[in-house]
Amino acid sequence: MDIKDELLKEIEALLSYKPEENTTINPNYLEYLEVEDLESIKKSLINRIGKLSKEDIAWLQQFKKDL
């Protein structure tokens, strides 16, 4: 799996942090997005932690160490 695929999976996980939600992103978008774009999206999602519940924050912390 290349870096773009890995980032896409991480972004999908960040978008689907609630078990009842399952968000997927069309992998064809990887053709148009650069690694920097994907990293920016991931960072933006992680920065929303302050607006989430304590339970959500605990779940999202696993992704924060990757930045």
C-alpha positions in Angstrom: 0.0 0.0 0.0 1.5 3.4 -0.9 1.4 6.5 1.2 -1.7 7.9 -0.6 -3.7 4.7 0.0 -2.6 4.7 3.7 -3.6 8.4 4.1 -6.9 7.7 2.5 -7.6 4.9 4.9 -6.7 7.1 7.9 -8.9 9.9 6.6 -11.8 7.4 6.2 -11.2 6.2 9.8 -11.3 9.8 11.0 -14.5 10.5 9.2 -16.1 7.3 10.5 -15.2 7.5 14.2 -18.6 6.5 15.3 -19.4 2.7 14.9 -22.7 3.4 13.3 -21.1 5.5 10.5 -19.1 4.0 7.7 -17.6 6.7 5.4 -15.6 5.8 2.4 -13.9 7.9 -0.2 -13.6 6.9 -3.8 -10.0 5.8 -4.3 -10.1 7.4 -7.8 -9.7 10.7 -6.1 -6.1 9.7 -5.3 -5.2 10.4 -8.9 -6.1 14.1 -8.4 -4.8 14.6 -4.8 -1.2 15.0 -3.8 0.2 13.6 -0.6 0.3 17.1 0.8 -3.4 17.5 0.2 -4.2 14.3 2.0 -1.9 15.2 4.9 -3.7 18.5 5.2 -7.1 16.9 5.2 -6.0 14.5 7.9 -4.5 17.3 10.0 -7.7 19.3 9.7 -9.8 16.4 10.9 -7.5 15.8 13.8 -7.6 19.5 14.7 -11.4 19.2 15.3 -10.7 17.1 18.4 -11.3 20.1 20.6 -14.9 20.1 19.5 -15.6 16.5 20.3 -16.6 14.6 23.4 -14.0 13.0 25.7 -14.8 9.6 24.3 -14.2 10.8 20.7 -11.0 12.5 21.8 -9.7 9.3 23.3 -10.5 7.4 20.1 -8.9 10.0 17.8 -5.6 10.3 19.8 -4.3 7.2 18.1 -4.0 9.2 14.9 -2.4 12.3 16.4 0.9 10.6 16.9 1.3 10.1 13.1 1.7 13.8 12.4 
